[in-house]
Amino acid sequence: MPSTPNFQKYNIAVVVPCYRVEREIQSVLHGIPKYIKHIIVVDDASPDSTSAVVAAAAKKDNRILLIRHESNQGVGGAMVTGFRKALELGAQIVVKVDGDGQMDTSHMPEMIAPLIHGQADYTKGNRFRDFQSLQQMPLIRRIGNMGLGFLSKAATGYWNLFDPTNGFVAIRSDVLSQLPLKRIDKSYYFETSMLANLYLLGAVVKDVPMPARYRSEVSNMLIHRILFQFPPRLFRTLVKRIVLKNFIYDFTMGSVYVLVGTPLFLFGLIFGIVKWIQYASLNIPAPTGTVMLPTLSVLLGIQLLLAAIENDLRSVPKEPLSPPLA
């Protein structure tokens, strides 16, 4: 087991995206450990007094830097602004802490240590390992997170993550500097967008078990956003990843499975439905060959696609891009 690093010797920055958190932001800033060199607070055009509270805190703590957006850009837009400022300040590691108080900053060492030791390029909190704290999570949120988490795994390729939508994250700056920040989604799809881009780099992502805290704060994420906005985006992310991974950046047996299995499955399915409708309307049985052709095509297509999925499960990045920090 690697020894606990001396966090004080590293240039670590925290980015805090803020929107309507005037009641919680002061306690969040107060809870950020002393070894953090920079606290970058991005006020995403919050209509309340969030900026005033942060500005008052900055007078007492010179680590706090307040950046204000003229118009609301979403949590992803706030994070991109914070990421750019952290890179300007020469941070070696950047941690995201939401301004609503849901993240327990006492677990920050567990997020940062794997990055310092070169065990991972990106770490994420995992709320589903602590069963006691999980019971405190609202039921609808628990069900939604688990379903959304599975879809996010498929879309991003990080099948090893159990809580891919968790917003408590940390990243090495040498990896962050390689990300196309202009392409990072500015909305609540930010976390998934980050993972999708990290996968294409081959970055290693590590789960860090920790409890989530649910207090009196009101989430700005609405249910209709999850139901109607996320699934189409996840599907586009999945298709983009499959195309880039299998046919642009590399070509493996997994590429062959997808290339052959997809048209076979679609041909068998469409041809079978068309012929079934045709012979059903004529009220006569379909010939054996007409039945067997789509059946075999569908079965073979499914087998090849299952092989492609198995190959994808084994393709999760395992070698970190970042060496240990000196």
C-alpha angles and dihedrals in degrees: 000000000000115000121253106272125233097250092190092073094059130079101239123172130195121208116203115191109202136197124155094343102126091130097048106032097081094057090044092055091044091054096054109110121254094240091069107105100198133026109194111193115192113197103203095208091289111188094214130069096279092122093050091052092048093046090053091049091049090061089062097038117043091195090074117095117183121208119183127202117216090214132023112268102171130250092293092052090050091049094049089053090049093046092053092050092048090053090049089053091053096245115176094201129024123201126194117218119176117230095229097079098244093122121078104221091196085081092058094103089060089053096047103039097070089052093051092047092049093243094125142008096214132020130200133191118246115209095181099071095070106069095186094055090040089064088061091058111098110259095237090050091048093052093043093049093050094049093043090045093058092049090048091053091055093045097048101033094234096124091162093068118094097188106030094160094059111123098207100099142151130196139189111247094226087061094040090055089058094054118099094238091185088065096049109111113251097208133069086292086078098107093050091044090053092051093048091054093043090053091056089053091050093241120168114236121198128201115227113197114226139141123259120226122224114188132148095306118122117229117232091208109100124209093237089058090058096044100043107023106037104053095055090046092048090051092051090048091051094050092046092050093049093049096045095042099044104032110020110032097027144357118214140148086280087062090053092050091053094042094052102028098053098056092040092054094044093046093050093046097047096039091048093050093047093049093044090054091045097052093038090056090050090047092227130118116259117246116262092247092052090053096044097048098062092036093056091042092053094045093048091045091052091049092052093046091050088053088050090051091049089051089049091051089056093047098073107130111260106171114073117232092215124073120219115284114250 
